[in-house]
Amino acid sequence: MRREGFLAYGARQTTECLCALHARLAALVPKDLQTVEGALAAAHRLQTCLTLFAKGYPSPRVALWKRRLRRIVRALNALRDCLRLAEWVAAQQPLPAHKAGVQRALLRLQQRAETLHQTLRRAFQRWHAERIPNEIRGLSRRWVQSFGEEAVDPEYALQVWRLFRREQLAALESPAPSATGQCGRVRALLEACDLLAPLGLPLECPDDLQARYAALDAQRFRDEAACLLHKLLQQERERTLQYAGNLRSFGRIQKGWEWLMAQSENLCLPSE
């Protein structure tokens, strides 16, 4: 089996995903959920490339690239969830007794989104400062220039796919994996199938992956939203006590906020 044609193909895919991520981040509007989701999709796809085509690059460098990219992915994930939740809160129609708490929760979510955007900017600046994009492009270019015209060996490509699939499925079946972890594994399988689709390989993959991902992501978002609302309420209590010296004014806010938390138990994603 020859690996060169496959790794040249992988280098080309990796470069395209890298360029897509940078284009998405350059066009990102911090308060626009759609542009944030587009950047996150590009970041996830590049993550999958760095795993699926890792043999084309030095292992220590791939490990570093993935660590730095995870910072970007985490920041985008947090920002997306915050914007999703803020969008849902803004759409609520509370009774007058609950309105103050709901409005305060929305304000805190909007402020948190601004902070998360700054975290994302720092992660992206570090990604650039360490010259990671140039390094990926340079190493990828060597494969494309040297072996870009070589046909992909289907036997080698299937061997890589089967190893990748086995690792992802094994992680999904591990004891009590988190919804977030399961989402990442299922999404990686979906993206790997898409990345390898142009090769026309007989990829063996569970048929229910897309539906499974949608269900897992919905559950993950509900869990994250509940945790975030609870955390922000605790911070609001501490802030009120610090600045007012008592909690007399907090009761009105708490009442509406807790109503919002009760509503979030049936929270749905925008696409649901």
N, C-alpha and C positions, 0 to 999 in steps of 0.2 A: 504493500500500500504506500502511495506517495501522499504526503501531506501538503506539499508546496502549493498546489492549485487551490486547495481549500483555505489555506491560511492567507493567500493573496485575496481570495474572495472575502474572507473575514476582515482583512485590513481595509478593503474598500468599504464594506458595510460599516465598520467602526468609524472610519473617517466621515462618512455621510451622517452618521448619528451624532458625532461630535459637532459637525457644522450645524445640524438641525438644533441641537441644544443651545448653541451660542446664538443662533438666530432667534429662537424662542425667548431666551433670557433678555436679549437686546430689545425685543418688542414687548416685554412684560409690563403690564400696567398693574401696580400693586393692589388696587381695589377691584380689579376685573377678574372674576373667578375663571372665565374662559381662558384668558392668557396664562394664568397660573397653572391651570390644568394641562394646557398645551406644553408648557415648560416641564412639568412633572412627567408627562408621558415621554418626552424626549430624553429626560434624565434616566428614567427607568430603562428605556431602550438601550442607551449607552451602557448602563450597568450590565444588562444581559450580554451585550457584545463583549465586554471585558471578561466575562466568565466563559462564554461559548467559544470565543476565539483567543483565549488566553495563551495558548501554546505558541502564538506568533510573537509574543513579547517576553522580555525578561521577567521572571516571576516576582522578584522584589519590586520592580517598577509597577507591575500590575497591582500588587498588594497596596502600594502607596496610592496609586490612582483611584482605586476603589474606596480607600478610606476617605480621601478628599471628596470624591463624588458622593459618598454617603452623607457628608455634611450638607451638601446642596440638596440632596433628596429629602433629608429630614426637615430642612428648612422649608422646602416647597410643600411637603406633606402637611406640616403644621400650619402653614399659611393657607393652603387650600381648605383644610378642615375648619379653620377659623372663619374664612370667608363664607363657606357653605353654611356654617352655623349662624353667622350674622345675617345672611340672606333669609334663612328660615325664621329667625327671631323678628326681623323687620316685617315679615308677612303675617305675624300673629295679630289677632284682634282681641286684646284683653279687655276685661271689664275695667271701669274707671278705678276701682280699688287696687287693681294689679298693674295699671299702666306705668306708674313711676318705676316700679321694679324692673319691668320689661325694658323700658327706655334706658335705665341705668345699665342693664346687662348688655344691651346693644352698644352703648357707648364704650364699655370696657372691651368688648370684642373688637370694635373698630380700632381702639388704641393698641390692643394686642397685635392686630394685623400689621400696624405700622412698625411695631417693634420686631415682629417676625420678618418683615421685609428687610430691615436693617441687618438682621442675622443672616439672611440669604445673601445680601450684598457682600458681607464680610467673607462668607464661605466662597463666593464666586471670585472675589478679589484674591483670596489665597490660592485658589485653583489656577488663576492666571499668574500670580506672583511666582509660583513655583515652576512656571513654564510647562505645565503638564500638557496643555493643548498642542504646543509646538513639538513636544516629545512624542506624543501619540501620532501626530501627522508625519513626523520625520521617520519613525520606525515603520509606520504603515506604508509610506511611499516606497520604501525599499522592497517590500513584498510585492507591491503592485508593479513596480518597474521591472523586477527580476522574474516574476512568475505570473503576472497578470494575464498572459495569454494562454497559460496552461489550464487544461480542463480539470475540473474538480473530480477527484477520485471518489465515487459514490460509496465505496466500501469504507474508506476512512471517514467520510462525512457522517455516515450512519453510526460508526463507532463512537464518534464525538457526541452525536445526538443522544445515543442510548445511555452513555455515561452521564450526560447532563440531565436527561429525563430521570434516570435512576436516583440521582442525588436530590432532585427536587421532590420527587414522590416520596422518598425515604424521609425527608424533612417534614413533609405534610403528615406522614403517619407516625411521627415521633410522639411521645407521651405529652398530652395537653399542650399542643402548640397554640400560641396566641392567634387571635383573628388577624392581627397585623402581620405576623409571620406567615400565616397561611396565604394571605392576600399576595404577599411578595412572591411566594413560590409559584402560585397559580399564574400570576401575571408574567413571571419569567418564562414559564412554559408556553404561554400564549405568544409572547414576543419571539421566543426562539423558533416556534413553528412559522411565524410570519417571516423572520429573517432567513430561514432556510427554504421557504416555499419556492423561490425562483429556481432552485436546484432540481425540483421535480422528484424529490426523494419520497419513498413510502414511509412517511413518519408515523409511528405508532403513538397515539396520544388519546387520553380519555375524551369521550365525545361531549361530556357535560362541563368542560372547563369554563366556557364563557358564562354559563348560568351559575356555576359554582363561584366564580369570581364576583359576579354581581351580588350574590347573596352574602358572601363573606365581607365585601366592601361595605354593604349596607349595615351589617352587624358591627363591623369595626367602627364605622362612623357614629353609630348610636352610642357605643361604649365610650368613644373619645369625647363626644359631645357631652355626655352625662358627667364625665370626669372633669372636663373643662369648666362647665357651668358651676359645679360644686367648688372647684378650686378658686374660681373668680369670686364666688360668693364669700368664701372664707377671707380672701384678700380684701374684699369690700368691707367686711366686718372689722378687720384689723385697721384698715385705713380710717374708718369712721371713729373708732375708739382712739386712735392716735391723734386725730385732728380735733375731734369734738370733746374728747375726754369722757364720753358716755355713749350709750347705744340707743338713746331715746328716739333719735331720728332714723335709726336703722330699721325699726320694725316695719315701717311702710315699704321700704325698699325690699326687705326680706320677704314680705308677703307676696309681692308680685314676682319676685325672682323664683321662689319656691313653686309658685303656680306654673311658671315657665318650665322648671325642671320636671314637673309632673307631666306637662304636655310633651316633653322631649322623649318620653318613653315610647311614644308612637311616631317618633320623628322619621321622616322618609327622605331619601336622597332626591334631588331635583328630577332625576331621570326615572324615579319609581312611579 
